[in-house]
Amino acid sequence: MIQHLHRKYDRFIPRYTSYPPANRFRPNFTEKEYLKEITVSNGENPSHLSFYFHIPFCPTMCHYCGCNSVKLHDENELIAYRNALSQELDVALPLLSTERKVSQIHFGGGTPSTLSFSSIRLLMQAIFDRFDGIDSPEIAIECHPGYVNESFLEELKNARFNRISLGIQDFDPAVLKCVNRVPPRIPLETIIHFIHSEMNASVNLDFIYGLPRQTPSSFLQNMEQAVLLRPDRIVLFPYAHLPQLFKRQQILEKAGLPSPESKLEMFEKAVKFLETEGYRQVGMDHFVLPDDELYQAAITKQLHRNFQGYCSKRTTGQVYAFGVSGISQLSGCYAQNTKNFSLYLSSLASGHLPVERGYVLSPSERITREIISSLMCNYAVEWAKICESTGKSSCFDSPNFRCNRNRLNTLCEDGIIELNDNGIEVTEVGKPFVRHVATCFDPFYNDIKYD
């Protein structure tokens, strides 16, 4: 049955980390529009503030990488970039109401720790000098274990971080060598013990499945090693092979990539094993311990997701992004900075935000976003909650709102969803196909046909 469904629904579908997806942002979105939307956002929900800093530099480049990242050449690049981030903050922060509270700060990349911890602390201080935080805001950073040593851990402790993401990808040295990934410098047991005991912080281990030299059995061994370390969260990312966009990925074709069937088996075996070891699946790719805030949010259908990943409604905020390629996610719009490093620096040097493209959502698109977000996070839609959050008496009475009811009925017949007057529930069998459920509300994918 499940194999039949995979064959039937084998179509390209957006990942829906946002709605509309980033490929539909328009290039004529201006800095003036974004500045206006920042001001408007002060009166919209969620009221909390979430800040994202993109640090694009990496000491070495991994062949699989699909992030906006560049090889670090010298210290002057870091100094110029830190100054530009400060200039960007100077423009945006005064537009935000000081009545609002900080719920999240996230440093991503690239390799965020290429920026000195003194620079990171200055950026965070600029925020907390102006705004209060909620109780226990999430302050997170992505770390490459190949560049973590004892002094790095001490710096991490002093910088107020309480969630650390370690990009493991794979434990096998042969796989890491094939993808040009530097292996951990010190034992992971040492790193995780320090994070838990000295920092009283949470740690998640990130893995990629679908890389060369991986097999279902070898990836399962990764999971067996991971649970022995008892991280708070384990995250499984499917490798996205897009050599037309990321030229360095062509190298992996020569090494040989696993088949789609093998890749699916890696994930399925990992899921089954992690569940037997006490981890609970949250969303599509996170596995957490039962006392984790994400799991509590999931079972009460209070889970949320933005470009930084999953979070609870408690820590949900409108996202204000800084740095090259950073994407801000406000209630009414998206705005993305330029991906061009030189243009990013020159725009800020001239006193302008480096906005490259964006999107202002219509009222009906806000409804669609709420529905798709609920599906992707909580595998369910409750019409009453959608109406409450969007201020509508009925979703279906809203102008321009689209829903492919025929396809919803087909998904119901295939056992992927259950339909009733109150909403939609994705079944256990249907969870791998939740993105197909989301397309029923996306007018850009209303014409997909399934045999």
BAFIMI-236152 format. One record per residue (C-alpha): residue number from 1; x, y, z. Coordinates in steps of 0.5 Angstrom, whole numbers, plus 500, padded with zeros to 3 digits. Layout:
(NUM; (X; Y; Z))
...
This chain:
(1; (500; 500; 500))
(2; (505; 505; 502))
(3; (510; 504; 496))
(4; (504; 505; 492))
(5; (502; 511; 495))
(6; (510; 513; 494))
(7; (509; 512; 486))
(8; (503; 515; 485))
(9; (505; 522; 489))
(10; (512; 522; 486))
(11; (512; 529; 484))
(12; (516; 535; 486))
(13; (512; 539; 491))
(14; (515; 545; 495))
(15; (518; 544; 502))
(16; (513; 550; 505))
(17; (518; 552; 510))
(18; (514; 559; 508))
(19; (508; 560; 504))
(20; (508; 563; 499))
(21; (515; 559; 498))
(22; (521; 563; 497))
(23; (521; 562; 489))
(24; (515; 566; 489))
(25; (518; 573; 492))
(26; (518; 578; 487))
(27; (524; 582; 485))
(28; (521; 589; 485))
(29; (520; 589; 492))
(30; (523; 595; 495))
(31; (527; 598; 501))
(32; (521; 603; 502))
(33; (516; 597; 502))
(34; (520; 593; 507))
(35; (521; 599; 512))
(36; (513; 600; 512))
(37; (512; 593; 513))
(38; (517; 593; 519))
(39; (513; 599; 522))
(40; (506; 595; 521))
(41; (509; 589; 524))
(42; (509; 592; 531))
(43; (501; 592; 531))
(44; (501; 585; 529))
(45; (501; 578; 531))
(46; (505; 574; 534))
(47; (508; 580; 538))
(48; (514; 577; 540))
(49; (521; 579; 536))
(50; (525; 573; 533))
(51; (532; 575; 530))
(52; (536; 571; 525))
(53; (543; 573; 523))
(54; (546; 569; 517))
(55; (554; 568; 517))
(56; (556; 566; 510))
(57; (563; 564; 512))
(58; (566; 557; 512))
(59; (573; 555; 513))
(60; (572; 549; 508))
(61; (567; 548; 503))
(62; (563; 542; 504))
(63; (561; 539; 497))
(64; (553; 538; 499))
(65; (552; 545; 501))
(66; (546; 548; 499))
(67; (546; 554; 503))
(68; (548; 561; 502))
(69; (556; 560; 504))
(70; (563; 563; 502))
(71; (570; 560; 503))
(72; (573; 565; 508))
(73; (579; 568; 506))
(74; (582; 573; 511))
(75; (580; 577; 517))
(76; (578; 583; 514))
(77; (572; 580; 511))
(78; (570; 579; 518))
(79; (571; 586; 520))
(80; (567; 589; 514))
(81; (561; 584; 515))
(82; (561; 585; 523))
(83; (560; 593; 521))
(84; (555; 592; 516))
(85; (551; 587; 521))
(86; (551; 593; 526))
(87; (549; 598; 521))
(88; (543; 594; 519))
(89; (541; 593; 526))
(90; (542; 601; 527))
(91; (537; 602; 521))
(92; (532; 596; 523))
(93; (531; 596; 531))
(94; (529; 604; 532))
(95; (523; 602; 528))
(96; (521; 596; 533))
(97; (516; 598; 539))
(98; (520; 597; 545))
(99; (514; 594; 548))
(100; (515; 588; 544))
(101; (519; 582; 547))
(102; (525; 578; 544))
(103; (523; 570; 544))
(104; (529; 568; 539))
(105; (536; 570; 537))
(106; (539; 565; 532))
(107; (546; 565; 528))
(108; (546; 561; 522))
(109; (550; 560; 516))
(110; (555; 558; 513))
(111; (559; 557; 520))
(112; (557; 562; 525))
(113; (563; 561; 529))
(114; (567; 564; 524))
(115; (565; 571; 527))
(116; (568; 572; 533))
(117; (565; 571; 540))
(118; (566; 578; 542))
(119; (562; 581; 535))
(120; (557; 576; 537))
(121; (556; 579; 544))
(122; (556; 586; 541))
(123; (550; 584; 536))
(124; (546; 581; 542))
(125; (548; 586; 546))
(126; (545; 591; 541))
(127; (538; 587; 542))
(128; (538; 587; 549))
(129; (540; 594; 550))
(130; (533; 596; 547))
(131; (528; 590; 548))
(132; (527; 585; 554))
(133; (526; 578; 553))
(134; (521; 573; 555))
(135; (522; 568; 560))
(136; (528; 563; 557))
(137; (528; 566; 550))
(138; (531; 561; 545))
(139; (538; 563; 543))
(140; (541; 558; 538))
(141; (547; 557; 534))
(142; (549; 552; 529))
(143; (556; 549; 530))
(144; (561; 545; 526))
(145; (564; 540; 530))
(146; (570; 540; 526))
(147; (572; 547; 529))
(148; (570; 546; 536))
(149; (575; 545; 542))
(150; (575; 547; 549))
(151; (577; 554; 548))
(152; (571; 555; 543))
(153; (566; 551; 549))
(154; (568; 556; 554))
(155; (567; 562; 549))
(156; (560; 559; 547))
(157; (558; 559; 555))
(158; (560; 566; 556))
(159; (556; 568; 550))
(160; (549; 566; 553))
(161; (547; 561; 548))
(162; (542; 556; 551))
(163; (541; 551; 544))
(164; (547; 549; 540))
(165; (546; 545; 534))
(166; (552; 541; 532))
(167; (552; 539; 524))
(168; (554; 532; 525))
(169; (552; 530; 518))
(170; (555; 523; 518))
(171; (559; 519; 523))
(172; (563; 515; 518))
(173; (570; 518; 516))
(174; (569; 515; 509))
(175; (563; 519; 508))
(176; (565; 526; 511))
(177; (572; 525; 507))
(178; (568; 524; 500))
(179; (563; 530; 502))
(180; (569; 534; 504))
(181; (567; 535; 511))
(182; (572; 536; 517))
(183; (571; 531; 522))
(184; (570; 533; 530))
(185; (576; 536; 533))
(186; (575; 533; 540))
(187; (570; 527; 542))
(188; (563; 529; 541))
(189; (562; 526; 548))
(190; (566; 532; 551))
(191; (562; 537; 547))
(192; (555; 534; 549))
(193; (557; 533; 556))
(194; (560; 541; 557))
(195; (553; 543; 553))
(196; (549; 540; 558))
(197; (553; 540; 565))
(198; (557; 547; 564))
(199; (552; 551; 560))
(200; (545; 548; 562))
(201; (543; 548; 555))
(202; (540; 544; 550))
(203; (543; 540; 544))
(204; (541; 537; 537))
(205; (545; 533; 533))
(206; (544; 534; 525))
(207; (544; 529; 520))
(208; (544; 528; 512))
(209; (541; 522; 509))
(210; (542; 521; 502))
(211; (550; 522; 501))
(212; (555; 518; 497))
(213; (557; 512; 501))
(214; (551; 512; 505))
(215; (546; 506; 506))
(216; (540; 504; 510))
(217; (544; 500; 514))
(218; (550; 505; 515))
(219; (545; 510; 516))
(220; (542; 506; 522))
(221; (549; 505; 525))
(222; (549; 513; 525))
(223; (542; 513; 529))
(224; (545; 508; 534))
(225; (551; 512; 535))
(226; (547; 518; 536))
(227; (542; 516; 541))
(228; (548; 513; 546))
(229; (550; 521; 546))
(230; (543; 522; 548))
(231; (542; 529; 545))
(232; (536; 533; 546))
(233; (534; 533; 539))
(234; (536; 529; 533))
(235; (534; 532; 526))
(236; (534; 528; 519))
(237; (535; 532; 513))
(238; (534; 529; 506))
(239; (540; 531; 502))
(240; (537; 536; 496))
(241; (541; 535; 490))
(242; (541; 541; 486))
(243; (548; 541; 482))
(244; (545; 546; 477))
(245; (544; 551; 483))
(246; (550; 549; 487))
(247; (556; 547; 482))
(248; (560; 544; 487))
(249; (555; 538; 488))
(250; (557; 536; 481))
(251; (563; 532; 485))
(252; (558; 528; 489))
(253; (555; 525; 482))
(254; (562; 522; 481))
(255; (562; 519; 488))
(256; (555; 516; 486))
(257; (549; 518; 490))
(258; (544; 513; 493))
(259; (537; 511; 490))
(260; (531; 514; 492))
(261; (529; 508; 494))
(262; (535; 507; 499))
(263; (534; 514; 501))
(264; (527; 513; 503))
(265; (529; 506; 507))
(266; (534; 510; 511))
(267; (529; 515; 513))
(268; (524; 510; 515))
(269; (529; 505; 519))
(270; (532; 511; 522))
(271; (525; 513; 524))
(272; (523; 506; 527))
(273; (529; 506; 531))
(274; (529; 513; 534))
(275; (522; 511; 536))
(276; (524; 505; 540))
(277; (529; 509; 543))
(278; (524; 514; 546))
(279; (525; 519; 541))
(280; (518; 522; 539))
(281; (517; 525; 532))
(282; (516; 532; 531))
(283; (514; 535; 524))
(284; (517; 532; 518))
(285; (524; 531; 521))
(286; (525; 533; 528))
(287; (526; 527; 534))
(288; (526; 530; 541))
(289; (525; 527; 548))
(290; (518; 527; 551))
(291; (520; 532; 556))
(292; (522; 537; 550))
(293; (518; 543; 549))
(294; (517; 542; 542))
(295; (514; 535; 543))
(296; (509; 538; 548))
(297; (507; 543; 543))
(298; (506; 538; 538))
(299; (501; 534; 542))
(300; (497; 540; 544))
(301; (498; 542; 536))
(302; (502; 549; 538))
(303; (508; 547; 534))
(304; (510; 553; 529))
(305; (516; 553; 524))
(306; (520; 559; 520))
(307; (526; 559; 516))
(308; (530; 557; 522))
(309; (526; 551; 524))
(310; (521; 549; 529))
(311; (519; 552; 535))
(312; (513; 553; 540))
(313; (508; 558; 540))
(314; (511; 561; 546))
(315; (518; 562; 543))
(316; (514; 564; 536))
(317; (516; 571; 534))
(318; (516; 575; 527))
(319; (523; 574; 524))
(320; (527; 580; 523))
(321; (533; 577; 519))
(322; (540; 580; 518))
(323; (546; 579; 513))
(324; (547; 576; 506))
(325; (541; 572; 504))
(326; (537; 573; 510))
(327; (529; 572; 510))
(328; (525; 576; 514))
(329; (518; 573; 516))
(330; (513; 578; 518))
(331; (506; 577; 519))
(332; (504; 581; 513))
(333; (510; 580; 508))
(334; (517; 577; 507))
(335; (523; 581; 505))
(336; (530; 577; 503))
(337; (537; 581; 503))
(338; (541; 580; 497))
(339; (546; 574; 496))
(340; (551; 578; 493))
(341; (556; 580; 499))
(342; (559; 586; 495))
(343; (552; 589; 494))
(344; (550; 587; 501))
(345; (556; 591; 504))
(346; (556; 597; 499))
(347; (548; 598; 500))
(348; (549; 599; 508))
(349; (555; 603; 507))
(350; (550; 608; 503))
(351; (545; 608; 509))
(352; (540; 603; 505))
(353; (538; 596; 507))
(354; (540; 591; 502))
(355; (533; 588; 500))
(356; (533; 584; 494))
(357; (526; 581; 493))
(358; (520; 580; 498))
(359; (512; 579; 498))
(360; (506; 582; 501))
(361; (501; 577; 503))
(362; (494; 578; 501))
(363; (488; 577; 506))
(364; (487; 570; 503))
(365; (494; 568; 502))
(366; (494; 569; 510))
(367; (489; 564; 511))
(368; (492; 559; 506))
(369; (499; 560; 510))
(370; (495; 559; 516))
(371; (492; 552; 514))
(372; (499; 550; 510))
(373; (503; 552; 517))
(374; (498; 548; 521))
(375; (499; 542; 516))
(376; (506; 542; 516))
(377; (507; 543; 523))
(378; (501; 539; 527))
(379; (499; 535; 521))
(380; (492; 537; 522))
(381; (487; 543; 521))
(382; (482; 546; 525))
(383; (477; 551; 521))
(384; (475; 554; 528))
(385; (482; 556; 530))
(386; (484; 558; 523))
(387; (478; 563; 523))
(388; (480; 565; 530))
(389; (488; 567; 528))
(390; (486; 570; 521))
(391; (480; 574; 524))
(392; (475; 571; 519))
(393; (468; 568; 520))
(394; (469; 562; 515))
(395; (475; 561; 511))
(396; (471; 559; 505))
(397; (467; 565; 504))
(398; (474; 569; 503))
(399; (475; 572; 497))
(400; (480; 569; 492))
(401; (481; 563; 497))
(402; (482; 557; 494))
(403; (481; 550; 496))
(404; (482; 543; 491))
(405; (476; 539; 494))
(406; (476; 534; 489))
(407; (484; 533; 491))
(408; (482; 533; 498))
(409; (477; 527; 497))
(410; (482; 523; 493))
(411; (487; 524; 499))
(412; (482; 522; 503))
(413; (480; 515; 499))
(414; (487; 514; 499))
(415; (488; 514; 507))
(416; (492; 520; 507))
(417; (487; 524; 511))
(418; (481; 524; 514))
(419; (476; 529; 513))
(420; (470; 532; 517))
(421; (466; 538; 518))
(422; (471; 541; 524))
(423; (477; 540; 519))
(424; (483; 535; 517))
(425; (487; 530; 520))
(426; (493; 527; 517))
(427; (493; 520; 518))
(428; (500; 516; 520))
(429; (500; 513; 513))
(430; (499; 520; 510))
(431; (505; 524; 514))
(432; (510; 523; 509))
(433; (505; 526; 504))
(434; (503; 532; 508))
(435; (506; 537; 503))
(436; (501; 534; 498))
(437; (495; 536; 502))
(438; (498; 543; 503))
(439; (498; 543; 495))
(440; (490; 543; 495))
(441; (490; 550; 498))
(442; (496; 553; 494))
(443; (493; 555; 487))
(444; (500; 555; 484))
(445; (499; 547; 485))
(446; (492; 546; 483))
(447; (493; 543; 477))
(448; (497; 537; 479))
(449; (494; 531; 476))
(450; (495; 524; 480))
(451; (494; 517; 476))
